[in-house]
Amino acid sequence: MTATTTGSTVPRRQLGRRLRDLRNQARFTVRAAAKVLEWSEPKIWRIETGQTSLRSHDVETMCRVYGADAKLTEGLMGLAKETKARGWWHSYGDVIPENFDLYIGLEEAASHLSWYESELVPGLLQTDDYARTLIREDNRGVSEEEIERRVHVRIARQALLSRVTAAPTVDVALNEAVLRRPVGGQKIMEDQLDRLVHLNSLPNVSLRVVPYSAGLHAGMMSGAFVTMRFPVGADGRETEPPTVYVEGFTGALYLDKPNEIARYDGAFESIWGSAHDEAGSTSLLKQAARELGK
């Protein structure tokens, strides 16, 4: 399957922000807007956070209620049509966790990912067998056919690392525990460590390991997270605001307020500074693989 960078995530978020700004300018609370539009408050929230596509007719109605001029209304109605675009992952909607399609779309559009993981290899770097082990454990009772489809989605995401056009820069910091935990057994983990060594040789991927000897470091307080940054437009500004994704056991957070981004940027910088350099990290990866075989 050929992965593409098209998808509805970015236009959905852009449209949601513009509609939220219009609502605020019109001095409508979410509750007041929902009452006038005869929609639920959760629906307004989903629209404004880019979690759902919109019909042009609905956008026109919202613009009329918020007092937008004709030119802006027309532009937003055009943007609504773009929210219907479908990325490659939408054909796997039945096996993608709820709301994770939003993340995949952002990941596809990002120009720079800064990732910290404390327990497991990030999905973007996993081998088939490592991914299969995790997905099977997290989906007990699910058929093998569905397990394989979920694995396929996870591996298909990795095409962005080597795509010819605008492959993102990916900086990954791993806690040493990730290397030492033999997920799936010796052979699967050895292959996974070899995969990480290979990825660390790619020009757009930099992987660093935070050793046990670093002691207390910022990642122990922050937990796992990924910060996504997006391409810069002709006006010199990012096409999308930086976004931090934090995955939880029962849901996920998307953070994009400047103070939140600054907090996570500071944490990642500190974690990165506590890690081995690339050569030292590659050496530790190879050492961990050798020790598995003893």
Secondary structure, DSSP 4 states (H G I P E B T S, - for coil): ----S--SHHHHHHHHHHHHHHHHHTT--HHHHHHHHT--HHHHHHHHTT-S---HHHHHHHHHHHT--HHHHHHHHHHHHHTT---GGGGGTTTSPTTHHHHHHHHHH-SEEEEEESSS--GGG--HHHHHHHHHHHTTT--HHHHHHHHHHHHHHGGGGS-SSSPPEEEEEEEHHHHHS-TT-HHHHHHHHHHHHHHTTSTTEEEEEE-GGG-S-THHHH-SEEEEE--B-TTSSBSS--EEEEE-SS-EEEE--HHHHHHHHHHHHHHHHHS--HHHHHHHHHHHHHHHT-
